[in-house]
Amino acid sequence: MGFWGRRRCCSQASRGGGPGILPGHPVSACAWWPHEAQRNKIHHRVANRREDALHQMTTRLACEYGTIVVEDLGVAGMGRNRRLSRRVADAAFGEIRRRLTYKTRRRGTRLVVADRWYPSSKTCSRCGAVKTKLPLSMRVFECDNCGLVLGRDANAGHNLVALAARTTGTAAAGDLDLATAKSKPRGADRKARVTRRRRKDGTGRAGGAVPSPRAGKETGDRQQDTGAQLALR
C-alpha cells in the first residue's frame, strides 16, 4: 500500500469517531473498527520494516568495515527546527548509534565517536582551514584559503576519515586490518577440536556396546544346551 492508500485508511478511521456510539452520531462502532484495525496493521508493518532496515544496515556496516565513525549530534536541538523535526525523528540517529556500539564490540571492530563540537563540516579537508560560519542551506563547501570546492557532506566525510586515522593510528579508516584478516598457515588460527574421553568397555555406549538382557539370556541358554549335549555323550 502506497502513501495515499495509508493516508486514505487513516482518514477513514478518523472519520469513524471512536468505538463508542454517541447519541445522534451517524457513524456506529461497526463502521469504525474495520478501518481502525487496518490502520493498526499498516503502522505495525511500517514499524517492522523500519526495524529490519536498521538491523540490516548496522549489521552490514559492522561486518564489512573495521573502523566506523559517527558524530555525536545534538538531536534535541535539531528537533526544535520545525522544518527538520519530523525527518530527524524518523532517522533514528540514537538507535543507529546504539546498535553500532554493541555490534562493533561483538565483532571486535572499532567505533569512533566524533565530539559534538568537532567542526567536520566547517573544516577544509585539504588545508585544514576552519570557517567561522557555515549555514545549513549551503550544501557546497568553498574554502577561502586553498580554493577547494567540494560537497558539504563529502568534505565532512574526509574530515571524519582523518579523525579516525589520528585516533586509531591506521592509514585508512574503514578498512579491516590485514593482520587480523590474514589466515595463519596450516590452519593455526583455528581452534583445536576437543575430544571427549572414551569410557571403559561395558560402562556405556561411548566405550563399547552394552549387551541387552535378551542377548545375555540367549547366551546362557546356549551354554546350558552345550553342557547338556556333552553330558549325554
C-alpha positions as CSV (number, residue, x, y, z in Angstrom):
1,M,0.0,0.0,0.0
2,G,1.4,3.4,-1.0
3,F,1.4,6.7,0.7
4,W,-2.0,7.8,-0.4
5,G,-3.5,4.4,0.5
6,R,-2.2,4.7,4.1
7,R,-3.5,8.3,4.2
8,R,-6.9,7.3,3.0
9,C,-7.1,4.5,5.6
10,C,-6.1,6.9,8.4
11,S,-8.7,9.4,7.2
12,Q,-11.4,6.8,7.2
13,A,-10.5,5.6,10.7
14,S,-10.5,9.2,11.9
15,R,-13.9,10.0,10.5
16,G,-15.3,7.0,12.4
17,G,-15.3,8.9,15.6
18,G,-14.4,6.1,18.0
19,P,-15.6,2.8,19.4
20,G,-18.4,4.4,21.4
21,I,-21.8,5.2,19.9
22,L,-22.8,8.8,20.7
23,P,-26.4,10.0,20.6
24,G,-27.3,11.3,17.2
25,H,-23.9,10.2,15.7
26,P,-24.5,8.9,12.2
27,V,-21.5,6.5,12.3
28,S,-21.7,3.5,14.5
29,A,-18.9,1.5,16.1
30,C,-19.3,-1.3,13.5
31,A,-18.1,1.1,10.8
32,W,-15.1,2.3,12.9
33,W,-13.5,-1.0,13.9
34,P,-12.5,-2.3,10.4
35,H,-10.7,1.0,9.5
36,E,-9.0,1.1,12.9
37,A,-7.8,-2.5,12.5
38,Q,-6.5,-1.8,9.0
39,R,-4.7,1.4,10.2
40,N,-3.1,-0.5,13.1
41,K,-1.9,-3.2,10.7
42,I,-0.3,-0.7,8.4
43,H,1.5,1.0,11.3
44,H,2.7,-2.4,12.6
45,R,4.0,-3.3,9.2
46,V,5.9,0.0,8.8
47,A,7.5,-0.3,12.2
48,N,8.6,-3.9,11.4
49,R,10.1,-2.8,8.1
50,R,12.0,0.0,9.8
51,E,13.4,-2.3,12.4
52,D,14.5,-4.7,9.8
53,A,16.2,-2.0,7.7
54,L,18.1,-0.6,10.7
55,H,19.3,-4.1,11.7
56,Q,20.5,-5.0,8.2
57,M,22.3,-1.6,7.7
58,T,24.1,-1.7,11.1
59,T,25.0,-5.4,10.7
60,R,26.4,-4.8,7.2
61,L,28.5,-1.9,8.4
62,A,29.8,-3.8,11.4
63,C,30.8,-6.8,9.3
64,E,32.3,-5.0,6.3
65,Y,34.4,-2.2,8.0
66,G,37.0,-2.4,10.7
67,T,36.5,1.2,11.8
68,I,33.2,3.2,11.8
69,V,33.0,6.9,12.6
70,V,29.8,8.5,13.8
71,E,29.1,12.0,15.1
72,D,27.6,12.9,18.4
73,L,24.9,15.2,17.1
74,G,22.6,17.4,19.2
75,V,19.3,15.7,18.2
76,A,17.3,17.7,20.8
77,G,18.4,21.0,19.3
78,M,17.8,19.7,15.7
79,G,14.3,18.6,16.7
80,R,13.4,22.2,17.5
81,N,13.6,23.1,13.9
82,R,10.1,22.9,12.5
83,R,11.4,22.0,9.0
84,L,13.6,19.2,10.2
85,S,12.0,17.8,13.3
86,R,10.0,15.1,11.6
87,R,12.8,13.9,9.4
88,V,15.3,13.9,12.3
89,A,12.9,11.8,14.4
90,D,12.4,9.4,11.5
91,A,16.1,9.0,11.0
92,A,16.6,7.3,14.4
93,F,20.2,8.6,15.0
94,G,20.3,7.3,18.6
95,E,19.1,3.8,17.7
96,I,21.6,3.5,14.9
97,R,24.5,4.5,17.3
98,R,23.2,2.1,20.0
99,R,23.2,-0.8,17.6
100,L,26.5,0.0,16.1
101,T,28.0,0.2,19.6
102,Y,27.2,-3.4,20.7
103,K,27.6,-4.9,17.2
104,T,31.1,-3.5,16.7
105,R,32.0,-4.7,20.2
106,R,30.7,-8.1,19.4
107,R,32.7,-8.4,16.2
108,G,35.9,-6.9,17.5
109,T,35.8,-3.7,15.3
110,R,36.2,-0.1,16.3
111,L,33.6,2.6,16.7
112,V,34.9,6.2,16.8
113,V,32.5,8.8,18.1
114,A,33.4,12.4,17.0
115,D,32.8,15.1,19.5
116,R,29.7,17.1,19.3
117,W,31.6,20.4,18.7
118,Y,34.1,18.9,16.2
119,P,33.8,21.2,13.1
120,S,33.7,18.4,10.5
121,S,31.6,20.5,8.0
122,K,33.4,23.8,8.6
123,T,37.0,22.4,8.3
124,C,38.6,22.2,4.9
125,S,39.7,18.6,4.2
126,R,42.7,19.8,2.1
127,C,44.4,22.7,4.1
128,G,42.7,22.4,7.4
129,A,41.3,26.0,7.5
130,V,38.1,26.4,9.6
131,K,35.3,28.6,8.6
132,T,33.6,30.8,11.2
133,K,30.0,30.2,9.9
134,L,28.5,27.7,7.5
135,P,24.7,27.9,7.2
136,L,22.8,24.7,6.7
137,S,21.5,26.0,3.4
138,M,25.0,25.9,1.9
139,R,25.4,22.4,0.5
140,V,28.7,23.1,-1.3
141,F,31.9,23.8,0.7
142,E,34.2,26.5,-0.7
143,C,37.5,27.1,1.0
144,D,38.7,30.7,1.0
145,N,42.3,29.7,1.7
146,C,43.1,27.0,-0.9
147,G,40.0,27.3,-3.2
148,L,38.7,23.8,-2.6
149,V,35.2,23.3,-3.9
150,L,33.5,20.1,-2.6
151,G,30.2,18.9,-1.4
152,R,29.4,19.6,2.2
153,D,28.8,16.0,3.2
154,A,31.8,14.8,1.2
155,N,34.1,17.3,2.9
156,A,32.8,16.3,6.3
157,G,33.4,12.6,5.4
158,H,37.0,13.3,4.6
159,N,37.5,15.0,7.9
160,L,36.0,12.2,9.8
161,V,38.2,9.7,8.0
162,A,41.2,11.8,9.0
163,L,39.9,11.9,12.6
164,A,39.6,8.1,12.7
165,A,43.2,7.8,11.3
166,R,44.5,10.0,14.0
167,T,42.5,8.3,16.7
168,T,43.2,4.6,15.8
169,G,46.6,5.0,14.2
170,T,45.5,3.3,11.0
171,A,46.3,4.6,7.5
172,A,42.8,4.4,6.2
173,A,39.7,4.3,8.4
174,G,37.2,1.7,7.5
175,D,39.5,-1.0,6.2
176,L,39.9,-4.2,8.0
177,D,43.3,-4.9,9.5
178,L,45.4,-7.2,7.4
179,A,46.9,-8.8,10.4
180,T,43.5,-10.0,11.6
181,A,42.2,-10.8,8.2
182,K,45.3,-12.9,7.1
183,S,44.9,-16.5,7.9
184,K,47.8,-18.4,9.6
185,P,49.4,-21.3,7.7
186,R,48.2,-24.8,8.1
187,G,45.1,-23.7,10.0
188,A,46.9,-22.5,13.1
189,D,44.3,-19.8,13.7
190,R,41.5,-22.4,14.1
191,K,40.5,-23.8,17.4
192,A,41.6,-27.3,18.2
193,R,38.8,-29.9,18.3
194,V,38.1,-31.1,21.8
195,T,37.5,-34.8,22.0
196,R,35.8,-36.5,24.9
197,R,37.4,-39.2,27.0
198,R,36.3,-42.6,26.0
199,R,34.5,-44.6,28.5
200,K,35.7,-48.1,29.6
201,D,34.2,-51.1,28.0
202,G,31.0,-52.1,29.5
203,T,30.3,-48.7,31.1
204,G,28.3,-47.1,28.4
205,R,27.7,-46.7,24.7
206,A,30.7,-44.4,24.1
207,G,33.3,-47.0,25.3
208,G,31.6,-50.2,24.0
209,A,28.3,-51.8,23.3
210,V,26.4,-53.0,26.4
211,P,24.7,-56.3,25.7
212,S,21.0,-56.3,26.1
213,P,19.3,-58.5,28.7
214,R,17.9,-60.7,25.9
215,A,21.3,-61.3,24.4
216,G,22.6,-62.4,27.8
217,K,19.7,-64.8,28.3
218,E,20.3,-66.3,24.8
219,T,24.0,-66.8,25.6
220,G,23.2,-68.5,28.9
221,D,20.7,-70.8,27.2
222,R,23.2,-71.7,24.5
223,Q,25.8,-72.6,27.2
224,Q,23.3,-74.8,29.0
225,D,22.4,-76.7,25.8
226,T,26.1,-77.3,25.0
227,G,26.7,-78.7,28.6
228,A,23.8,-81.0,28.3
229,Q,25.0,-82.4,25.0
230,L,28.4,-83.1,26.4
231,A,26.9,-84.9,29.4
232,L,24.9,-87.2,27.1
233,R,27.9,-88.1,25.1
